[in-house]
Structure formats: structure tokens, C-alpha cells
Amino acid sequence: MPHTISFEQADKLVGEATFLDRKQLETLQQERLWEILHYARTHSPYFKEKYSDLPERPNLAEIPVSFRSELAARFDDWVTDPEVKRSEMQAFVSDFANLGKKYRDRYAALTTSGTTSEPLMLLRDDRHGAVNGALLKHRYLGGPSLKHVKGLKDLVDTKVCAIISNKGFHSAYLSFCRMQAQFQALGKESRIRLIPVDSPFDDMISQLNEFQPEMIACYPSALITLVPAKQAGILDISPQYIACSAEQLSDTNRQLLSKTFGCPVLNNYCSSEGGEIAMSCPEGHLHVNIDWVILEPVDENNHPVPPGTQSNGVLLTNLANFVQPVIRYRLTDRVTWHDEPCPCGLKLPFIELQGREEDILTFGSLNRQVPISPIVMLLATLDTEGCNGAQFIQRAPDKLEVRWDVKYGAERNAVGEKLKQYIQSVFEGNSLSVEVILSEEPFIRTKGGKYRAVFREF
């Protein structure tokens, strides 16, 4: 397979592979692993050095694990295009005027969420875009989850509303920009709309009622905040389906959303580093796209764990992106792998994704209560310059405590004030009077060192 492929070629490859048997899929996976491994060793100084002792076609377990810290430190050597430079990339993603543009006119530029560590700069080539677009078309928006939806039209003939952040180089927003460009090219720009996730709650309800979307793409927690309004009849929309991503979606919340809105709720497990990793079926199972992604559930020592056992983390290999190869890359996501057949008929294995959902905080009085999605708090962390993590603790219906950490070289008090101003603007936009308290106390953590970012404690 050539390094660059068109969407039409990717569409054909993904479509043909969707219902292959497991052995055929694993053969495709192996071939693509060797292809990207060879390219990485040839064009990336970092991987040439790291893999110098490997045989030409090693077994997966022979390939050394890569970690975010070492890759970030060797950014210029990690990428396979020698014209890509860290300093230039930093300048590009620091200027929001570049949103929707391609870095060096050929690469999509984005950053990771940074909610657990410092954001990582990433590039995606056209091959990655074509493959992941085809995966979304065949296995997410057009897969078995939608077989029972009557009257569903092609996506460009569907009224699409995205409720996401539009303030940074996040994967969800860049995907929206690409979709919006497709609608505009066909003269259908009026059929797609973005509602910023941090919009005032009443304004969000008003826009949804006016637009009447047939598809809603959204963070799960933001949709959960809309449930009471839908149940009360204040939100009067009837979407044909809901597409969730970027956050943990429990089966309980999936069923609640489906019952409340009367439509299928799709789920997508993705990452900035790996792209589209797994997509839901009608059973609610997340099927791994093993023809384009390798996902290895591992313990704390990066040793494989058997099916049915919850992992300590995963090793991720992205088989589509050649400009910045991601090979056996350690993520902290905890999954349980399932090899048993799924009633939906797909031969792709499926996983359960573990993770505690953040609390949805509600502020106001008995006469008027406004829910705030935790994603708004997490995005405040990401979009506040110099902030390297924060914890938001609701202490009362009108009181929020904020604990924060800063990046090296940032002035702590200045970062805290910016973070406070960001959160206060959200409250003011919702006509809420909430006291925001900056705390010098350290993060509240579990015995294992983890911490929840958004929770209620009163």
C-alpha cells in the first residue's frame, strides 16, 4: 500500500474489511504494522535509534514501548518530515487564527487534552484523515448501530449540530471544521451548526429548539445536563441519533440518553494519538478497529493481561499516521478485552472502557438550578495559558473551590487568576452568583495517586 491514499481508496479498504473474519483482519494488521515500522525506522531519527537492534519484521512483543515524556522531548527526531520543527509547531498551535488551517499546508495540527499531563503536540497526515474518515463513515455513522434507523439520510443531507469546544486545537473541533467544509462545498452550510459547550444553558436550549437537529455530536456529560430540560418539555427536539465521543459513556447513561431522546446513542472511543480506536454497536459494545489500530491491554509493567481482565493501561499503535508514528505508545486507559462473539455480527473484538465519570455540578437556588458540564471545567484547564491541571470541588450550591498546578516557568498566582476569571465568566453567562475560591491545598488524590478533576463534596 502506498504511503498516501485518497479517501476513496480508504473508503474501499474499510468497507471491504468491516465484515472480514478475525484471521483476515489480523493479517491486515500485521502487514500494516511492518509497513509503518519500516517507514518509521527509515524516516524518524528517534525510531531509527530506538529500533536499531530489531529484526526487519519483529514480533509485536519485541518492539520497545514508547512513552509520552520521551517522545515529547524528542519531537523533532520523532516526526518523519525533517521540515517539521517543534518551535514552529508551538507557534502554529498557539495562534487560534490557525484553527482549521493545515500546518505547512499539508498536516492537521492538534494537541492532546492535557487533563492528566502537559498537552502533547501532534500532526496527522492525509492518510490518517482518509482512513479515520472512512472508519467513521462505515463503522460509526453508517455501521450496524444505525441499521434500524428508518429514513436516515446521507450525512450531508442531515441537520448536524455539534456541542463541543471551539477554543483550541482539540480533535473534536478539527473534525467539525473538516465536516463543515464538506457541507459548505456542497452549498449546505445551513445544515450544520456548532454550539459552544460553554454556552449559557438557556441559550443552548434556545438554539437547539430553533435548529431542530437530526444528529447531535456531543460530549456525553454535556448531553446529560440536557436530560431534565427534555423531560420537562423545555427542550423540544427529536434527533434521529446522538453521537458521543471524547468522554467516558457508561451503559447507564447511554440507556438514559436513548430513552430520553428516543433515538440510538452511538459511542466512539478515540484518542488524539491513535484516532478512531473503537466504535459502538447496537449492543453497546465498543468494537476495536484492529485493521487500523493495535490495542494491547497491559498491566503496570506493560505485560499483556488476558481477556476478561481489567488492564492497568494500554499500548496503542496507530497504523494510519506516517508523519508522526505512534507505536506501542503507553496510555493510562483501563480496558477489559473481549474475544467472545457479539450478537451484532461484527468479527471485531470489543472492549469495556473503565473510568469514573466526573460529577455534573448544579448551581443556583431551589427556584432556578443550572447544571454545568464537567467538560467545561476541564476545558478551562486546557485553555488557560500556563495551567497544567486543575481540580474543581463544589462545596455548596453557590461555592466552587479550585486547586491548580502550573507548567514550568509559569507564574502560579497569575495562572490561578486567569483560571478563576474563565470559570466566573461561565457562571456570569448563566446569570449565576457563585463564589470561586482559589485554594493552595494540593490535589485530593487516591492511594494510587490518581485524582478526579470535577466532583461535589457537600
C-alpha positions in Angstrom: 0.0 0.0 0.0 1.4 3.4 -0.9 2.2 6.0 1.9 -0.6 8.3 0.7 -4.1 7.1 -0.1 -7.2 9.0 -1.1 -10.5 9.0 0.8 -12.0 6.8 -2.0 -9.2 4.2 -1.5 -9.6 4.3 2.3 -13.4 4.1 1.9 -13.0 0.9 -0.2 -10.4 -0.6 2.2 -12.5 0.0 5.3 -15.8 -1.1 3.7 -14.3 -4.3 2.4 -12.7 -5.2 5.8 -15.6 -4.4 8.0 -17.1 -7.9 7.9 -13.9 -9.9 7.3 -13.2 -12.8 9.7 -10.8 -12.4 12.6 -7.9 -14.1 11.0 -8.1 -11.9 7.8 -8.3 -8.8 10.0 -5.2 -9.8 12.0 -3.3 -10.5 8.8 -4.1 -7.0 7.6 -3.0 -5.6 11.0 0.3 -7.4 10.8 1.1 -6.2 7.3 0.3 -2.6 8.2 2.4 -2.9 11.4 5.5 -3.9 9.4 4.8 -1.2 6.8 4.7 1.7 9.3 7.6 0.2 11.3 9.8 0.2 8.2 8.8 3.7 7.4 9.4 4.9 11.0 12.9 3.3 11.1 13.8 4.9 7.7 12.5 8.4 8.2 12.4 9.1 12.0 15.8 9.6 13.7 14.2 8.7 17.1 12.8 5.4 15.9 15.9 4.6 13.8 17.9 4.8 17.1 15.3 3.1 19.3 14.7 0.2 16.9 18.3 -0.3 15.8 18.6 -3.8 17.2 15.3 -5.1 16.0 14.9 -7.6 13.1 13.3 -6.4 9.9 10.0 -8.0 10.8 9.8 -8.3 14.6 7.0 -9.8 16.7 4.9 -7.1 18.3 6.2 -8.0 21.8 9.8 -7.4 20.6 9.1 -3.7 19.8 10.1 -1.4 22.7 7.3 0.6 24.5 7.3 4.4 23.9 6.2 6.9 26.5 4.8 10.4 26.1 7.7 12.1 28.0 10.4 10.7 25.8 8.5 11.4 22.6 7.7 14.9 23.6 11.4 15.5 24.5 12.5 14.3 21.1 9.8 15.9 19.0 12.0 17.0 16.1 13.5 13.5 15.9 10.2 11.7 16.4 8.5 13.2 13.3 9.3 11.7 9.8 9.2 15.0 8.0 12.5 16.9 8.6 10.8 20.2 7.7 8.6 19.9 10.8 10.1 21.8 13.8 8.9 22.0 17.4 9.3 25.8 17.7 7.3 26.3 14.5 4.6 23.9 15.6 4.4 25.6 19.0 3.9 29.0 17.3 1.2 27.5 15.0 -0.9 25.9 17.7 -0.5 29.0 20.0 -2.3 31.1 17.4 -6.1 30.4 17.3 -6.2 32.2 13.9 -4.7 28.9 12.5 -7.7 26.8 13.6 -9.0 24.9 10.6 -5.8 25.5 8.6 -3.1 22.9 7.8 0.4 23.2 9.2 2.8 23.7 6.3 -0.3 23.3 4.1 -0.3 19.5 4.5 -0.8 18.4 8.1 -3.6 18.7 10.6 -2.2 20.1 13.8 -3.7 19.4 17.2 -2.9 19.0 20.9 -4.0 16.4 23.4 -6.4 17.3 26.2 -3.7 17.8 28.8 -6.1 16.9 31.7 -3.7 14.3 33.1 -0.4 15.8 31.9 1.1 18.5 29.8 -0.6 18.7 26.3 1.3 17.0 23.5 1.6 18.5 20.0 0.5 16.1 17.3 0.3 16.0 13.5 -1.9 14.0 11.3 -1.3 13.4 7.6 -3.8 13.0 4.8 -3.6 9.2 5.1 -4.7 9.3 8.7 -7.5 11.7 7.8 -8.8 9.5 5.0 -8.7 6.2 7.0 -10.3 7.7 10.1 -13.0 9.4 8.0 -13.8 6.1 6.3 -13.9 4.4 9.7 -16.4 7.0 10.9 -18.5 6.5 7.8 -18.7 2.7 7.8 -18.5 1.7 11.5 -19.8 4.7 13.4 -22.2 6.8 11.5 -23.1 4.1 9.0 -22.4 0.9 10.9 -24.7 -1.7 12.4 -25.8 0.7 15.1 -27.9 2.5 12.5 -29.4 -0.4 10.6 -32.7 0.0 12.4 -33.0 3.8 12.0 -35.6 4.5 9.4 -35.3 7.4 7.0 -31.7 8.3 7.9 -30.2 10.3 5.0 -26.7 10.7 3.9 -24.7 12.8 6.4 -24.6 15.9 4.2 -28.4 15.8 3.9 -28.7 15.6 7.7 -29.1 18.6 10.0 -26.0 18.2 12.2 -25.4 20.0 15.5 -22.1 19.7 17.4 -22.0 20.8 21.0 -18.2 20.9 21.6 -15.4 23.3 22.5 -14.3 25.7 19.7 -11.5 27.3 21.6 -8.4 25.2 20.8 -6.7 22.7 18.7 -8.8 19.8 20.0 -9.5 16.7 17.9 -13.3 17.2 18.1 -13.2 20.7 16.9 -10.8 20.0 14.0 -13.1 17.1 12.9 -16.1 19.5 13.0 -14.1 22.0 10.8 -13.5 19.3 8.2 -17.2 18.3 8.2 -18.3 21.9 8.0 -16.0 22.4 4.9 -17.7 19.4 3.2 -21.1 20.9 3.9 -20.0 24.3 2.6 -18.5 22.8 -0.6 -22.0 21.4 -1.4 -23.8 24.6 -0.6 -25.4 23.1 2.6 -23.7 25.1 5.3 -27.1 26.0 6.8 -27.5 22.3 7.8 -24.6 22.2 10.2 -24.1 24.2 13.3 -21.8 24.4 16.3 -23.0 25.4 19.7 -20.0 26.0 22.1 -20.2 23.6 25.0 -19.6 26.5 27.4 -22.6 28.5 26.1 -25.2 29.7 28.7 -27.6 26.9 29.4 -30.7 28.8 28.3 -29.0 29.9 25.1 -28.1 26.3 24.3 -31.7 25.2 24.8 -33.0 28.0 22.6 -30.5 27.3 19.7 -31.3 23.6 19.8 -35.1 24.3 19.6 -34.6 26.7 16.8 -32.2 24.5 14.7 -34.1 21.1 15.3 -31.0 18.9 14.7 -31.4 15.4 13.3 -27.9 14.4 14.6 -26.2 15.7 17.7 -22.5 15.2 18.2 -21.6 15.9 21.8 -19.6 15.1 24.9 -21.8 12.7 27.0 -21.7 14.9 30.1 -23.0 17.9 28.2 -25.9 15.8 26.9 -26.7 14.6 30.4 -27.2 18.2 31.5 -30.0 18.5 28.9 -32.0 15.5 30.1 -34.1 17.4 32.7 -34.9 20.1 30.1 -36.0 17.4 27.6 -38.1 15.5 30.3 -39.8 18.8 31.3 -40.6 19.7 27.6 -38.5 22.8 27.7 -36.1 21.2 25.2 -38.3 20.2 22.2 -36.2 18.3 19.7 -36.3 14.8 18.2 -32.9 13.8 16.9 -32.6 10.7 14.8 -29.4 9.7 16.6 -26.8 11.0 19.0 -23.0 10.6 18.5 -20.9 10.7 21.7 -17.1 10.8 22.0 -14.2 12.2 24.0 -15.6 11.2 27.4 -16.5 8.0 29.3 -20.1 7.0 28.5 -21.5 4.5 31.0 -24.1 2.0 29.9 -26.5 3.6 32.4 -26.1 7.0 30.8 -26.3 5.5 27.3 -29.6 4.0 28.1 -30.8 7.2 29.8 -30.0 9.3 26.8 -31.6 6.8 24.4 -34.8 6.7 26.4 -35.0 10.4 26.9 -34.4 11.4 23.3 -36.0 8.4 21.7 -33.1 7.5 19.4 -29.9 5.4 19.2 -26.9 6.7 21.1 -23.5 5.9 19.4 -20.3 5.9 21.3 -16.7 6.4 20.0 -13.5 5.7 21.8 -10.8 7.8 20.3 -7.6 9.5 21.2 -5.6 12.3 19.7 -2.6 10.0 19.3 -4.5 7.0 17.9 -7.5 8.3 16.1 -10.7 6.2 16.0 -9.9 3.2 18.2 -13.3 1.6 18.8 -16.9 2.2 17.9 -20.2 1.1 19.4 -22.7 -1.5 18.1 -26.4 -1.9 19.0 -25.4 -4.0 22.0 -23.4 -1.0 23.4 -20.1 -2.9 22.8 -17.0 -0.9 21.7 -15.5 -2.8 18.7 -11.8 -2.2 18.2 -10.8 -1.3 14.6 -8.0 -3.8 14.6 -7.3 -3.4 10.9 -6.0 0.1 11.6 -5.2 0.1 15.3 -3.4 -2.2 17.7 -4.6 -2.0 21.2 -2.8 -4.1 23.9 -4.3 -4.3 27.4 -1.3 -4.4 29.8 -0.5 -4.4 33.5 1.6 -1.9 35.3 4.8 -3.5 33.9 3.4 -3.4 30.3 2.9 -7.2 30.3 -0.3 -8.4 28.5 -3.3 -9.2 30.6 -5.8 -12.0 29.5 -9.2 -11.3 28.0 -11.8 -10.6 30.7 -9.3 -8.9 33.0 -9.2 -5.2 33.5 -5.9 -3.7 32.4 -3.7 -1.1 34.2 -3.2 0.7 30.9 -2.9 0.0 27.1 -0.2 0.1 24.4 -1.5 1.8 21.3 -0.3 1.6 17.8 -1.8 3.8 15.1 -1.4 2.1 11.7 -2.6 5.0 9.6 -0.4 8.1 10.5 3.1 8.2 9.0 4.2 11.7 9.7 4.3 11.1 13.5 4.3 7.4 14.1 2.6 6.1 17.3 3.9 2.6 18.0 3.3 0.7 21.3 2.6 4.0 23.0 1.6 3.8 26.7 -1.8 5.2 27.7 -3.4 5.1 31.1 -6.8 4.0 29.8 -8.1 0.9 31.6 -9.9 -1.6 29.4 -11.2 -5.2 29.5 -10.8 -7.1 26.3 -13.5 -9.5 25.0 -12.9 -12.2 22.4 -16.3 -13.8 22.6 -18.8 -13.3 19.6 -21.0 -10.3 19.8 -24.7 -10.6 18.8 -24.3 -7.7 16.4 -22.4 -9.9 14.0 -19.2 -7.9 13.8 -16.0 -10.0 14.0 -14.0 -7.2 15.5 -13.2 -7.8 19.2 -14.8 -5.5 21.7 -13.7 -3.8 24.9 -15.2 -2.3 28.1 -13.6 1.0 28.9 -13.3 1.7 32.6 -13.1 5.1 34.1 -15.0 7.1 36.7 -17.2 9.8 35.2 -16.8 13.3 36.6 -19.7 14.8 38.5 -22.2 17.2 36.8 -22.3 20.2 39.1 -25.5 22.1 39.6 -25.5 25.7 40.9 -28.3 28.1 41.9 -31.3 28.1 44.2 -34.3 25.9 44.6 -36.2 28.2 42.1 -33.5 28.0 39.4 -30.8 25.4 39.1 -28.3 25.3 36.3 -26.2 22.2 35.5 -22.7 22.8 34.4 -21.0 20.0 32.3 -17.6 18.9 33.8 -16.2 19.2 30.3 -16.5 23.0 30.7 -14.3 22.8 33.8 -11.8 20.6 32.0 -11.6 22.9 29.0 -11.0 25.8 31.3 -7.9 23.9 32.5 -6.8 23.3 28.9 -7.5 26.8 27.6 -5.8 28.7 30.5 -2.3 29.5 29.4 0.3 28.1 31.9 -2.2 25.7 33.6 -1.0 22.1 33.9 -4.0 20.6 35.6 -6.8 21.7 38.0 -9.3 20.2 40.4 -12.8 21.7 40.8 -14.7 20.9 44.0 -18.2 22.1 44.6 -18.5 23.0 48.3 -22.1 24.4 48.3 -24.8 25.4 45.7 -23.0 28.7 45.4 -19.4 27.9 46.1 -16.7 26.3 44.0 -13.1 25.5 45.2 -10.3 25.4 42.6 -7.0 23.8 43.1 -4.4 24.1 40.3 -1.0 23.2 39.0 1.2 25.2 36.6 3.7 24.4 33.8 7.4 25.0 34.4 8.2 28.7 34.3 4.6 29.9 34.7 3.7 32.3 37.5 1.3 30.5 39.8 -0.8 33.4 41.0 -1.3 34.8 37.5 -2.4 31.4 36.2 -4.8 30.9 39.1 -6.4 34.3 38.5 -6.9 33.5 34.8 -8.5 30.2 35.6 -10.8 31.9 38.1 -11.8 34.5 35.5 -12.6 31.8 33.0 -14.9 29.9 35.4 -16.5 33.1 36.6 -17.3 34.1 33.1 -19.2 30.8 32.7 -21.2 31.5 35.8 -21.9 35.1 34.8 -23.1 33.9 31.3 -25.6 31.7 33.1 -26.7 34.5 35.5 -25.3 32.6 38.5 -23.8 34.1 41.6 -21.1 31.6 42.6 -18.1 32.2 44.8 -14.9 30.8 43.2 -12.2 30.1 45.8 -8.6 29.6 44.8 -7.1 27.0 47.1 -3.4 26.5 47.8 -4.1 23.0 49.0 -2.7 20.0 46.9 -5.0 17.9 44.8 -7.1 15.4 46.6 -5.8 12.0 45.4 -6.5 8.3 45.8 -3.9 6.0 47.4 -2.7 5.2 43.9 -2.0 8.8 43.2 -5.0 9.5 40.8 -7.4 12.4 41.2 -10.9 13.3 40.0 -10.9 16.7 38.3 -14.6 17.6 38.9 -16.7 16.5 41.9 -19.2 17.5 44.5 -18.3 17.5 48.2 -21.1 18.8 50.5 
